[in-house]
Amino acid sequence: MPRQVLRDVLKGARSVAEIDAMRVWQLSGLPEPLWNHQLRDENGEYIATPDGYFKEAALAWEIDSYDFHFAKKDYAKTLDRNARYAAAGIAVLQTLPSRLRSEPEVVARELRQAYEARCR
């Protein structure tokens, strides 16, 4: 277990939820996203640092918990982030951390469908 956690951290995981996301991604059959990769627009302006980013599909995957995204101040920051994604032409799929464990196959399917929709 410690070795697996270390491998996940070396790939870029910053939390238990992100480790769970990496496991769900493996179920999806999709190419590996960039994990916690800082995105900037053509002028070098910061867009966001998504938990996972599928560059070829311009798809950001955010694992957004109630605790860190839905207090009044945090919710406003999340909306600002999503507006920056939209302005840059990046779609965002938001997933609750609890769903990564309670319904991993469903989340993997949603991720795959979002990716395929963006590629069309």
C-alpha positions as CSV (number, residue, x, y, z in Angstrom):
1,M,0.0,0.0,0.0
2,P,2.7,2.6,0.8
3,R,4.5,1.9,-2.5
4,Q,1.2,2.4,-4.4
5,V,0.6,5.7,-2.6
6,L,4.1,6.8,-3.4
7,R,3.7,6.0,-7.1
8,D,0.4,8.0,-7.2
9,V,2.1,10.9,-5.4
10,L,5.0,10.8,-7.9
11,K,2.4,11.0,-10.7
12,G,1.0,14.2,-9.2
13,A,-1.7,13.2,-6.7
14,R,-2.1,15.8,-4.0
15,S,-4.9,14.1,-2.0
16,V,-6.7,10.8,-1.3
17,A,-9.4,11.9,-3.7
18,E,-6.9,12.4,-6.5
19,I,-5.5,8.9,-5.9
20,D,-9.1,7.6,-6.2
21,A,-9.5,9.6,-9.4
22,M,-6.3,8.0,-10.8
23,R,-7.9,4.6,-10.1
24,V,-11.2,5.6,-11.8
25,W,-9.3,7.0,-14.8
26,Q,-7.6,3.6,-15.2
27,L,-11.1,2.0,-15.6
28,S,-12.0,4.5,-18.3
29,G,-9.6,3.2,-21.0
30,L,-8.6,6.8,-21.8
31,P,-5.1,8.1,-22.4
32,E,-3.5,9.4,-19.2
33,P,-4.3,13.0,-18.4
34,L,-1.8,15.5,-17.1
35,W,-2.3,15.5,-13.4
36,N,-2.3,18.9,-11.6
37,H,-0.9,20.6,-14.6
38,Q,-1.1,24.4,-14.6
39,L,-3.0,25.7,-17.6
40,R,-2.3,29.2,-19.1
41,D,-3.9,30.9,-22.0
42,E,-2.0,32.2,-25.1
43,N,-1.0,35.4,-23.2
44,G,0.4,33.4,-20.3
45,E,-2.5,34.2,-18.0
46,Y,-3.4,31.6,-15.5
47,I,-6.5,29.6,-16.2
48,A,-6.5,26.8,-13.6
49,T,-4.7,23.7,-12.3
50,P,-7.2,20.9,-13.0
51,D,-6.9,17.6,-11.1
52,G,-6.7,15.9,-14.6
53,Y,-6.3,17.5,-18.0
54,F,-6.9,15.7,-21.3
55,K,-5.0,18.1,-23.6
56,E,-6.1,16.4,-26.9
57,A,-9.8,16.9,-25.9
58,A,-9.4,20.2,-24.0
59,L,-11.2,18.5,-21.1
60,A,-10.5,19.4,-17.5
61,W,-11.5,16.9,-14.8
62,E,-12.1,18.5,-11.4
63,I,-12.7,16.5,-8.2
64,D,-14.7,19.1,-6.3
65,S,-15.7,18.4,-2.7
66,Y,-18.4,20.2,-0.8
67,D,-15.9,21.1,1.9
68,F,-13.6,23.0,-0.4
69,H,-15.9,24.4,-3.1
70,F,-19.3,25.2,-1.7
71,A,-18.8,27.6,1.2
72,K,-19.9,31.0,-0.1
73,K,-16.3,32.3,-0.7
74,D,-15.1,29.0,-2.2
75,Y,-18.1,28.6,-4.4
76,A,-17.4,32.0,-6.0
77,K,-13.8,30.9,-6.6
78,T,-15.1,27.7,-8.3
79,L,-17.4,29.7,-10.5
80,D,-14.6,32.1,-11.5
81,R,-12.4,29.1,-12.3
82,N,-15.1,27.5,-14.5
83,A,-15.6,30.8,-16.3
84,R,-11.8,30.9,-17.1
85,Y,-12.1,27.4,-18.5
86,A,-15.1,28.4,-20.6
87,A,-13.3,31.5,-21.9
88,A,-10.4,29.3,-22.9
89,G,-12.6,26.8,-24.7
90,I,-11.9,24.1,-22.1
91,A,-14.8,21.9,-21.0
92,V,-14.8,20.8,-17.4
93,L,-16.2,17.7,-15.8
94,Q,-16.8,18.0,-12.1
95,T,-17.0,15.0,-9.9
96,L,-17.7,14.6,-6.2
97,P,-14.9,12.7,-4.4
98,S,-17.4,10.4,-2.7
99,R,-18.6,9.1,-6.2
100,L,-15.0,8.0,-7.0
101,R,-15.5,5.2,-4.4
102,S,-19.2,4.7,-4.4
103,E,-19.7,4.4,-8.2
104,P,-16.3,4.2,-9.9
105,E,-17.6,2.5,-13.0
106,V,-20.3,5.2,-13.5
107,V,-17.8,8.0,-13.1
108,A,-15.4,6.2,-15.5
109,R,-18.2,6.1,-18.1
110,E,-19.0,9.8,-17.6
111,L,-15.4,10.6,-18.0
112,R,-15.1,8.5,-21.2
113,Q,-18.4,10.1,-22.6
114,A,-17.2,13.6,-21.9
115,Y,-13.8,12.9,-23.5
116,E,-15.5,11.3,-26.6
117,A,-17.9,14.2,-26.9
118,R,-15.0,16.7,-26.8
119,C,-13.2,14.7,-29.5
120,R,-16.2,14.8,-31.8
